[in-house]
Amino acid sequence: MKQQILDKIEKLGGNIQRANGATLPEIWQGITFSHPLWTKDWEGYGLDKFYEEHQALYTTSQDTFYDNLLAHYFSDHEIPYGQDFFRSWLFTPFKVGSHDDGELDGLVEEEEIREVVKGAELDFMCIFSSYGFPDHYFVCLTDPNPENPIVYSTDHEVYFQEIDNRGTLEDFLERYMTKDEFLQVAKKHIESSLSSLS
């Protein structure tokens, strides 16, 4: 995996201390996140409620208010605010004898997936999930470029029947905000909401 990808994961708050190994799964499964990730097109879900519940603190100490806001949004919870979650589980529906062998039977044929996905074997790793559409993001473990594989998306309602190419992993990670970027979005949202009330 490209060092730039690991650097970006670290900037996003991921722990890469155990991200070593010879293969993409070994490296990816060594990464951990203690919080969800937020995309740059996130619309501020939950911020208005957070402000209402902590309005007194905002009035007395905006620094403390925003510290608490970051602690809330960057904690290990799954309250649905439109965030994405780091994942690292394997999905091998065409590998004979695997725990999910045949899971796509009757839904989609291997040849149909091969029209979109590039790879010798159709073994996948889910790298992110979300509450939105699509709600699963995968890489193919035999991608021709294992240093920077293509990310594919699908949704549980059309699981692997509809697959979209989301670009390389390095480019895909650019969709996520660092804590500082998130803080700027949150401040802008709250200040905009307050100015519209006055």
ChimeraX commands (.cxc) that place a marker at each C-alpha (Angstrom):
marker #1 position 0.00,0.00,0.00 radius 0.5
marker #1 position 1.26,3.48,-0.86 radius 0.5
marker #1 position 2.77,5.38,2.05 radius 0.5
marker #1 position 0.64,8.39,1.05 radius 0.5
marker #1 position -2.48,6.33,1.79 radius 0.5
marker #1 position -1.24,5.42,5.25 radius 0.5
marker #1 position -0.27,9.06,5.85 radius 0.5
marker #1 position -3.78,10.17,4.90 radius 0.5
marker #1 position -5.36,7.57,7.18 radius 0.5
marker #1 position -3.21,8.86,10.04 radius 0.5
marker #1 position -4.29,12.46,9.31 radius 0.5
marker #1 position -7.89,11.29,9.47 radius 0.5
marker #1 position -7.29,9.91,12.97 radius 0.5
marker #1 position -6.50,6.31,12.15 radius 0.5
marker #1 position -3.92,4.34,14.09 radius 0.5
marker #1 position -1.45,2.78,11.65 radius 0.5
marker #1 position 1.06,1.43,14.20 radius 0.5
marker #1 position 0.12,-2.18,13.41 radius 0.5
marker #1 position -0.49,-1.59,9.69 radius 0.5
marker #1 position 2.30,-3.78,8.43 radius 0.5
marker #1 position 2.39,-6.92,6.39 radius 0.5
marker #1 position 2.91,-8.12,2.86 radius 0.5
marker #1 position -0.67,-7.99,1.61 radius 0.5
marker #1 position -3.46,-5.43,1.47 radius 0.5
marker #1 position -5.65,-7.34,3.97 radius 0.5
marker #1 position -2.77,-7.66,6.44 radius 0.5
marker #1 position -2.05,-3.96,6.24 radius 0.5
marker #1 position -5.70,-2.84,6.30 radius 0.5
marker #1 position -6.64,-5.12,9.18 radius 0.5
marker #1 position -3.81,-3.57,11.20 radius 0.5
marker #1 position -5.47,-0.13,10.98 radius 0.5
marker #1 position -7.89,1.02,13.65 radius 0.5
marker #1 position -10.15,4.02,14.10 radius 0.5
marker #1 position -11.71,5.00,17.43 radius 0.5
marker #1 position -14.26,7.22,15.72 radius 0.5
marker #1 position -16.39,7.49,12.56 radius 0.5
marker #1 position -15.37,9.45,9.48 radius 0.5
marker #1 position -17.13,12.45,7.98 radius 0.5
marker #1 position -17.32,13.24,4.28 radius 0.5
marker #1 position -16.67,16.72,2.90 radius 0.5
marker #1 position -20.26,16.89,1.63 radius 0.5
marker #1 position -21.66,16.15,5.11 radius 0.5
marker #1 position -24.64,18.39,5.87 radius 0.5
marker #1 position -24.21,18.91,9.59 radius 0.5
marker #1 position -26.72,16.37,10.86 radius 0.5
marker #1 position -27.17,16.62,14.60 radius 0.5
marker #1 position -25.33,19.91,15.03 radius 0.5
marker #1 position -28.48,21.93,15.65 radius 0.5
marker #1 position -29.58,19.52,18.36 radius 0.5
marker #1 position -26.11,19.52,19.92 radius 0.5
marker #1 position -26.16,23.32,19.99 radius 0.5
marker #1 position -29.64,23.40,21.57 radius 0.5
marker #1 position -28.55,20.99,24.30 radius 0.5
marker #1 position -25.32,22.92,25.02 radius 0.5
marker #1 position -26.38,26.49,24.28 radius 0.5
marker #1 position -25.42,27.74,27.75 radius 0.5
marker #1 position -21.90,26.39,27.33 radius 0.5
marker #1 position -21.63,28.00,23.89 radius 0.5
marker #1 position -22.55,31.33,25.47 radius 0.5
marker #1 position -19.99,31.04,28.28 radius 0.5
marker #1 position -17.09,29.27,26.50 radius 0.5
marker #1 position -17.08,28.57,22.78 radius 0.5
marker #1 position -13.69,26.84,23.05 radius 0.5
marker #1 position -15.05,24.32,25.55 radius 0.5
marker #1 position -18.25,23.96,23.51 radius 0.5
marker #1 position -16.28,23.04,20.38 radius 0.5
marker #1 position -13.94,20.74,22.32 radius 0.5
marker #1 position -17.01,18.89,23.59 radius 0.5
marker #1 position -18.55,18.85,20.13 radius 0.5
marker #1 position -15.42,17.24,18.65 radius 0.5
marker #1 position -15.28,14.73,21.51 radius 0.5
marker #1 position -18.93,13.83,20.81 radius 0.5
marker #1 position -18.66,13.46,17.04 radius 0.5
marker #1 position -15.25,11.77,17.14 radius 0.5
marker #1 position -16.14,9.16,19.74 radius 0.5
marker #1 position -16.85,5.48,19.22 radius 0.5
marker #1 position -20.60,5.62,18.66 radius 0.5
marker #1 position -23.00,4.73,15.86 radius 0.5
marker #1 position -25.65,7.42,16.36 radius 0.5
marker #1 position -26.84,8.08,12.77 radius 0.5
marker #1 position -25.47,11.49,11.81 radius 0.5
marker #1 position -24.53,10.62,8.22 radius 0.5
marker #1 position -21.05,9.35,9.03 radius 0.5
marker #1 position -19.00,6.52,7.56 radius 0.5
marker #1 position -17.36,3.74,9.55 radius 0.5
marker #1 position -13.99,2.09,9.02 radius 0.5
marker #1 position -14.33,-1.64,8.30 radius 0.5
marker #1 position -11.94,-4.49,7.54 radius 0.5
marker #1 position -13.90,-7.67,6.91 radius 0.5
marker #1 position -13.49,-10.08,4.03 radius 0.5
marker #1 position -16.22,-10.97,1.56 radius 0.5
marker #1 position -15.42,-13.96,-0.65 radius 0.5
marker #1 position -18.72,-15.03,-2.28 radius 0.5
marker #1 position -17.05,-16.95,-5.12 radius 0.5
marker #1 position -14.41,-18.79,-3.06 radius 0.5
marker #1 position -15.45,-22.42,-2.64 radius 0.5
marker #1 position -15.67,-23.37,1.02 radius 0.5
marker #1 position -15.45,-19.83,2.38 radius 0.5
marker #1 position -17.97,-18.72,5.01 radius 0.5
marker #1 position -19.81,-16.61,2.42 radius 0.5
marker #1 position -19.46,-18.95,-0.56 radius 0.5
marker #1 position -22.66,-18.71,-2.59 radius 0.5
marker #1 position -24.04,-15.69,-0.75 radius 0.5
marker #1 position -24.75,-13.95,-4.06 radius 0.5
marker #1 position -26.36,-16.99,-5.71 radius 0.5
marker #1 position -29.56,-15.96,-7.47 radius 0.5
marker #1 position -28.71,-12.27,-7.13 radius 0.5
marker #1 position -25.86,-11.68,-9.54 radius 0.5
marker #1 position -23.47,-13.73,-11.67 radius 0.5
marker #1 position -19.71,-13.57,-11.39 radius 0.5
marker #1 position -19.48,-12.45,-15.04 radius 0.5
marker #1 position -21.68,-9.42,-14.32 radius 0.5
marker #1 position -19.41,-8.32,-11.48 radius 0.5
marker #1 position -16.35,-8.79,-13.70 radius 0.5
marker #1 position -17.78,-6.19,-16.10 radius 0.5
marker #1 position -17.04,-3.58,-13.42 radius 0.5
marker #1 position -14.46,-5.09,-11.06 radius 0.5
marker #1 position -10.89,-5.71,-12.16 radius 0.5
marker #1 position -9.10,-8.56,-10.43 radius 0.5
marker #1 position -8.01,-12.15,-11.01 radius 0.5
marker #1 position -10.17,-13.47,-8.16 radius 0.5
marker #1 position -13.31,-11.74,-6.89 radius 0.5
marker #1 position -12.27,-11.69,-3.25 radius 0.5
marker #1 position -13.19,-8.45,-1.49 radius 0.5
marker #1 position -12.59,-6.52,1.67 radius 0.5
marker #1 position -15.17,-4.09,2.98 radius 0.5
marker #1 position -13.22,-0.96,3.91 radius 0.5
marker #1 position -16.04,1.43,4.91 radius 0.5
marker #1 position -19.78,1.34,5.56 radius 0.5
marker #1 position -22.29,4.12,6.04 radius 0.5
marker #1 position -25.90,4.97,6.80 radius 0.5
marker #1 position -26.34,6.56,3.40 radius 0.5
marker #1 position -26.62,5.27,-0.13 radius 0.5
marker #1 position -24.50,3.41,-1.07 radius 0.5
marker #1 position -23.75,1.86,2.28 radius 0.5
marker #1 position -20.78,-0.43,1.55 radius 0.5
marker #1 position -17.36,0.27,0.03 radius 0.5
marker #1 position -15.06,-2.55,-1.05 radius 0.5
marker #1 position -11.70,-3.17,-2.65 radius 0.5
marker #1 position -10.86,-6.28,-4.66 radius 0.5
marker #1 position -7.96,-8.13,-3.05 radius 0.5
marker #1 position -6.54,-9.07,-6.45 radius 0.5
marker #1 position -6.75,-5.55,-7.89 radius 0.5
marker #1 position -4.08,-5.06,-10.58 radius 0.5
marker #1 position -2.68,-2.19,-8.49 radius 0.5
marker #1 position -2.54,-3.47,-4.88 radius 0.5
marker #1 position -0.58,-0.36,-3.82 radius 0.5
marker #1 position -3.60,1.81,-4.63 radius 0.5
marker #1 position -6.64,-0.36,-5.49 radius 0.5
marker #1 position -9.95,0.78,-6.92 radius 0.5
marker #1 position -12.78,1.32,-4.42 radius 0.5
marker #1 position -16.19,-0.04,-5.39 radius 0.5
marker #1 position -19.52,0.86,-3.84 radius 0.5
marker #1 position -22.75,-1.08,-3.49 radius 0.5
marker #1 position -25.82,-0.93,-1.27 radius 0.5
marker #1 position -27.51,-3.60,0.83 radius 0.5
marker #1 position -30.71,-3.22,-1.24 radius 0.5
marker #1 position -28.90,-4.05,-4.49 radius 0.5
marker #1 position -25.94,-5.92,-3.00 radius 0.5
marker #1 position -23.38,-6.38,-5.77 radius 0.5
marker #1 position -26.16,-6.20,-8.37 radius 0.5
marker #1 position -25.22,-2.54,-8.72 radius 0.5
marker #1 position -21.56,-1.68,-8.32 radius 0.5
marker #1 position -19.88,1.65,-8.98 radius 0.5
marker #1 position -16.21,2.44,-9.43 radius 0.5
marker #1 position -15.31,5.19,-6.92 radius 0.5
marker #1 position -11.73,5.71,-8.08 radius 0.5
marker #1 position -8.50,4.77,-6.41 radius 0.5
marker #1 position -8.24,4.33,-2.66 radius 0.5
marker #1 position -5.94,7.34,-2.41 radius 0.5
marker #1 position -8.47,9.55,-4.21 radius 0.5
marker #1 position -11.39,8.04,-2.29 radius 0.5
marker #1 position -9.86,8.97,1.07 radius 0.5
marker #1 position -9.86,12.62,0.00 radius 0.5
marker #1 position -13.62,12.65,0.54 radius 0.5
marker #1 position -13.12,12.52,4.32 radius 0.5
marker #1 position -12.47,15.44,6.66 radius 0.5
marker #1 position -9.77,15.73,9.27 radius 0.5
marker #1 position -10.84,16.91,12.74 radius 0.5
marker #1 position -9.76,20.45,11.87 radius 0.5
marker #1 position -11.77,20.43,8.64 radius 0.5
marker #1 position -14.77,19.02,10.50 radius 0.5
marker #1 position -14.46,21.76,13.13 radius 0.5
marker #1 position -14.51,24.47,10.45 radius 0.5
marker #1 position -17.66,22.96,8.90 radius 0.5
marker #1 position -19.33,22.73,12.33 radius 0.5
marker #1 position -18.46,26.34,13.21 radius 0.5
marker #1 position -19.72,27.61,9.87 radius 0.5
marker #1 position -22.97,25.65,10.25 radius 0.5
marker #1 position -23.65,26.84,13.79 radius 0.5
marker #1 position -22.73,30.46,13.08 radius 0.5
marker #1 position -24.89,30.41,9.93 radius 0.5
marker #1 position -27.81,28.96,11.89 radius 0.5
marker #1 position -27.42,31.62,14.58 radius 0.5
marker #1 position -27.24,34.48,12.10 radius 0.5
marker #1 position -30.41,33.27,10.35 radius 0.5
marker #1 position -32.24,33.45,13.70 radius 0.5
marker #1 position -31.22,37.05,14.39 radius 0.5
marker link #1:1,2 radius 0.2
marker link #1:2,3 radius 0.2
marker link #1:3,4 radius 0.2
marker link #1:4,5 radius 0.2
marker link #1:5,6 radius 0.2
marker link #1:6,7 radius 0.2
marker link #1:7,8 radius 0.2
marker link #1:8,9 radius 0.2
marker link #1:9,10 radius 0.2
marker link #1:10,11 radius 0.2
marker link #1:11,12 radius 0.2
marker link #1:12,13 radius 0.2
marker link #1:13,14 radius 0.2
marker link #1:14,15 radius 0.2
marker link #1:15,16 radius 0.2
marker link #1:16,17 radius 0.2
marker link #1:17,18 radius 0.2
marker link #1:18,19 radius 0.2
marker link #1:19,20 radius 0.2
marker link #1:20,21 radius 0.2
marker link #1:21,22 radius 0.2
marker link #1:22,23 radius 0.2
marker link #1:23,24 radius 0.2
marker link #1:24,25 radius 0.2
marker link #1:25,26 radius 0.2
marker link #1:26,27 radius 0.2
marker link #1:27,28 radius 0.2
marker link #1:28,29 radius 0.2
marker link #1:29,30 radius 0.2
marker link #1:30,31 radius 0.2
marker link #1:31,32 radius 0.2
marker link #1:32,33 radius 0.2
marker link #1:33,34 radius 0.2
marker link #1:34,35 radius 0.2
marker link #1:35,36 radius 0.2
marker link #1:36,37 radius 0.2
marker link #1:37,38 radius 0.2
marker link #1:38,39 radius 0.2
marker link #1:39,40 radius 0.2
marker link #1:40,41 radius 0.2
marker link #1:41,42 radius 0.2
marker link #1:42,43 radius 0.2
marker link #1:43,44 radius 0.2
marker link #1:44,45 radius 0.2
marker link #1:45,46 radius 0.2
marker link #1:46,47 radius 0.2
marker link #1:47,48 radius 0.2
marker link #1:48,49 radius 0.2
marker link #1:49,50 radius 0.2
marker link #1:50,51 radius 0.2
marker link #1:51,52 radius 0.2
marker link #1:52,53 radius 0.2
marker link #1:53,54 radius 0.2
marker link #1:54,55 radius 0.2
marker link #1:55,56 radius 0.2
marker link #1:56,57 radius 0.2
marker link #1:57,58 radius 0.2
marker link #1:58,59 radius 0.2
marker link #1:59,60 radius 0.2
marker link #1:60,61 radius 0.2
marker link #1:61,62 radius 0.2
marker link #1:62,63 radius 0.2
marker link #1:63,64 radius 0.2
marker link #1:64,65 radius 0.2
marker link #1:65,66 radius 0.2
marker link #1:66,67 radius 0.2
marker link #1:67,68 radius 0.2
marker link #1:68,69 radius 0.2
marker link #1:69,70 radius 0.2
marker link #1:70,71 radius 0.2
marker link #1:71,72 radius 0.2
marker link #1:72,73 radius 0.2
marker link #1:73,74 radius 0.2
marker link #1:74,75 radius 0.2
marker link #1:75,76 radius 0.2
marker link #1:76,77 radius 0.2
marker link #1:77,78 radius 0.2
marker link #1:78,79 radius 0.2
marker link #1:79,80 radius 0.2
marker link #1:80,81 radius 0.2
marker link #1:81,82 radius 0.2
marker link #1:82,83 radius 0.2
marker link #1:83,84 radius 0.2
marker link #1:84,85 radius 0.2
marker link #1:85,86 radius 0.2
marker link #1:86,87 radius 0.2
marker link #1:87,88 radius 0.2
marker link #1:88,89 radius 0.2
marker link #1:89,90 radius 0.2
marker link #1:90,91 radius 0.2
marker link #1:91,92 radius 0.2
marker link #1:92,93 radius 0.2
marker link #1:93,94 radius 0.2
marker link #1:94,95 radius 0.2
marker link #1:95,96 radius 0.2
marker link #1:96,97 radius 0.2
marker link #1:97,98 radius 0.2
marker link #1:98,99 radius 0.2
marker link #1:99,100 radius 0.2
marker link #1:100,101 radius 0.2
marker link #1:101,102 radius 0.2
marker link #1:102,103 radius 0.2
marker link #1:103,104 radius 0.2
marker link #1:104,105 radius 0.2
marker link #1:105,106 radius 0.2
marker link #1:106,107 radius 0.2
marker link #1:107,108 radius 0.2
marker link #1:108,109 radius 0.2
marker link #1:109,110 radius 0.2
marker link #1:110,111 radius 0.2
marker link #1:111,112 radius 0.2
marker link #1:112,113 radius 0.2
marker link #1:113,114 radius 0.2
marker link #1:114,115 radius 0.2
marker link #1:115,116 radius 0.2
marker link #1:116,117 radius 0.2
marker link #1:117,118 radius 0.2
marker link #1:118,119 radius 0.2
marker link #1:119,120 radius 0.2
marker link #1:120,121 radius 0.2
marker link #1:121,122 radius 0.2
marker link #1:122,123 radius 0.2
marker link #1:123,124 radius 0.2
marker link #1:124,125 radius 0.2
marker link #1:125,126 radius 0.2
marker link #1:126,127 radius 0.2
marker link #1:127,128 radius 0.2
marker link #1:128,129 radius 0.2
marker link #1:129,130 radius 0.2
marker link #1:130,131 radius 0.2
marker link #1:131,132 radius 0.2
marker link #1:132,133 radius 0.2
marker link #1:133,134 radius 0.2
marker link #1:134,135 radius 0.2
marker link #1:135,136 radius 0.2
marker link #1:136,137 radius 0.2
marker link #1:137,138 radius 0.2
marker link #1:138,139 radius 0.2
marker link #1:139,140 radius 0.2
marker link #1:140,141 radius 0.2
marker link #1:141,142 radius 0.2
marker link #1:142,143 radius 0.2
marker link #1:143,144 radius 0.2
marker link #1:144,145 radius 0.2
marker link #1:145,146 radius 0.2
marker link #1:146,147 radius 0.2
marker link #1:147,148 radius 0.2
marker link #1:148,149 radius 0.2
marker link #1:149,150 radius 0.2
marker link #1:150,151 radius 0.2
marker link #1:151,152 radius 0.2
marker link #1:152,153 radius 0.2
marker link #1:153,154 radius 0.2
marker link #1:154,155 radius 0.2
marker link #1:155,156 radius 0.2
marker link #1:156,157 radius 0.2
marker link #1:157,158 radius 0.2
marker link #1:158,159 radius 0.2
marker link #1:159,160 radius 0.2
marker link #1:160,161 radius 0.2
marker link #1:161,162 radius 0.2
marker link #1:162,163 radius 0.2
marker link #1:163,164 radius 0.2
marker link #1:164,165 radius 0.2
marker link #1:165,166 radius 0.2
marker link #1:166,167 radius 0.2
marker link #1:167,168 radius 0.2
marker link #1:168,169 radius 0.2
marker link #1:169,170 radius 0.2
marker link #1:170,171 radius 0.2
marker link #1:171,172 radius 0.2
marker link #1:172,173 radius 0.2
marker link #1:173,174 radius 0.2
marker link #1:174,175 radius 0.2
marker link #1:175,176 radius 0.2
marker link #1:176,177 radius 0.2
marker link #1:177,178 radius 0.2
marker link #1:178,179 radius 0.2
marker link #1:179,180 radius 0.2
marker link #1:180,181 radius 0.2
marker link #1:181,182 radius 0.2
marker link #1:182,183 radius 0.2
marker link #1:183,184 radius 0.2
marker link #1:184,185 radius 0.2
marker link #1:185,186 radius 0.2
marker link #1:186,187 radius 0.2
marker link #1:187,188 radius 0.2
marker link #1:188,189 radius 0.2
marker link #1:189,190 radius 0.2
marker link #1:190,191 radius 0.2
marker link #1:191,192 radius 0.2
marker link #1:192,193 radius 0.2
marker link #1:193,194 radius 0.2
marker link #1:194,195 radius 0.2
marker link #1:195,196 radius 0.2
marker link #1:196,197 radius 0.2
marker link #1:197,198 radius 0.2
view
